[in-house]
Amino acid sequence: PWMKPKPGSLGVPNPAYDMDLLTNDGRSAEDGESGEIILHTDKRLPLGLFEEYYHNPELTKTVHNNGIYHTGDVAWRDSDGYYWFVGRTDDVIKSSGYRIGPFEVESALMTHPAVVECAVTGVPDEVRGQVVKATIILAKEYKDVPDKEALIKDIQNHVKKVSAPYKYPRVVEFVDELPKTISGKIKRVEIRNKDAQGVK
């Protein structure tokens, strides 16, 4: 009750957890810089933290070792100490030195009237390392639009206006459905695997 909410932010860390943002080179991220959310567990193990992957000590070591628990979530912190979600570490797109979270691009795409549902992934690019790809389910009234290239351009320009221009999807694919888990979560890994294999 004593804190001012910031819509869209994760809020501030719970004092019961020694939380930090860790960059790829292993240092604490500065304000405004993206990093993986980690918990320091060398002084104490907080309540509620999982103990291990069942019968899999090797997998457990990949997320919890040397007094650090890796959440796999990427975020950035503003100057007031509020955290902002970027995406999962394996979903974050690295393009021309920028780290782009699929969540923020998807949020921008969803404000376009033609987009009913979408998934954003990274596809390999020789120059940029990766580029942003949007896999989109179109609204019924846009499915039969004759000039799909003009629609793609309109969606791209929309994202440039709503978000930072470098985050726009350079590759756009229209589909009838997206791969999902039983609980309805989009399986981005399946889209990435299909792209890697050249499957449409």
Secondary structure, 3 states (H helix, E strand, C coil): CCCCCCCCCCECCCCCCCEEEECCCCCECCCCCCEEEEEECCCCCCCCCCCCCCCCHHHHHHHEECCEEEEEEEEEECCCCCEEEEEECCCCEEECCEEECHHHHHHHHCCCCCEEEEEEEEEEECCCEEEEEEEEEECHHHCCCCCHHHHHHHHHHHHHHHCCHHHCCCEEEECCCCCECCCCCECHHHHHHHHHHCCC
